[in-house]
Amino acid sequence: MRTRSRLDAATVESLLAAAVAAPSIHNTQPWRFRLDPDHRALEVHSAPERTLPLTDPTHRAQYLSVGAAVLNLRLAAVHQGRRPEVRLLPDPRRPGLLATVRLTEPLGADDQLADPGLYEAIARRHTSRMPFTGRPVPEPIVAQMGSAAHAAGARLHVPDIAGTRRLLRLTAAAEARDHSHPDRTAETRTWLTAPGTDAPYGIPVTALGPPDAGRRMPVRDFTAALPALRLPALWFERHVQAALLWTPHDRREDWLRAGQALQYVLLTATAHGLRTSLLHQAMEWPDLRAATAVPRHQRCHPQMLIRFGYGPDGARTPRAPGRCGVRPAVPPATDSETS
């Protein structure tokens, strides 16, 4: 595919449309983009006004969200025939700058993201909070999901039935703990949007899921203080299929890698016709997050619990248009500066 030396407006618009389709905690979309035309690069910054001080005080979930957007940027660049070169936390003097994605050319034939099915899955991927059928996912597909996580610098642990139940119990404990903290509940509720509103952020009521009539699946209850919005309970799958995404370290750059791995796994699942949802509750409490670790791995830092399977598609959530500021050009050096 023929590419241009500079990034034109249509190219940037296409890249940003893919980036903002990434999942984010409570659909906060905590990212900002800036174009560096001199280096044909997109800068990905954090958006401090769209953080969750109580739910995500360390900003770990925000970094996962931004990492997922970076993976989408990479896929969109590959789709355009460009090679994306990613640098995480590239400038210590600019802590809000979380990543840069520089687009070079040409694209190598062996690029691991060149699968067109992954790019096409970006628009189809939606969180599904509805019951799944319980039909087992074939092992080769689960193995591909694990390979996707590994390629992005993370690991995917698929527990047995007993291990899955343990993780769901920890998730349920976190959900109950949330409801005993009114301030956290209120913070979560601020990201719930009513039907007919034009809010580009947050979770619309139409995207919520019902509670599990069998009390096995701890679906996050966004309507704790708004019982009129709660859906009637439905029976969820008897044997939940879940996977724990984890990293060997727990630094800021590891959170960004985990976000890329998370999106890689979700898109791989979507490309195979699976539905997914994210069980993040236990990750929001340090003791419960630690308790979800894989016992046989001493350096296991859990990042996300993913539920997957066959079932109904998830409802769409709004996205703010991908806007991109332009970084001022660096003036040419004078003689005195180069001497």
Secondary structure, 3 states (H helix, E strand, C coil): CCCCCCCCHHHHHHHHHHHCCCCCHHHCCCEEEEEEHHHCEEEEEECHHHCCCCCCCCCHHHHHHHHHHHHHHHHHHHHCCCEEEEEECCCCCCCCEEEEEEEECCCCCCCCCCCHHHHHHHHHCCECCCCCCCCCCCHHHHHHHHHHHHHCCCEEECCCHHHHHHHHHHHHHHHHHHHCCHHHHHHHHCCEECCCCCCCCCEEHHHCCCCECCCCCCCCCCCCCCHHHCCCCECCCCCCCEEEEEECCCCHHHHHHHHHHHHHHHHHHHHCCCEEEEECHHHHCHHHHHHCCCCCCCCCEEEEEEEEECCCCCCCCCCCCCCEEECCCCCCCCHHHHC
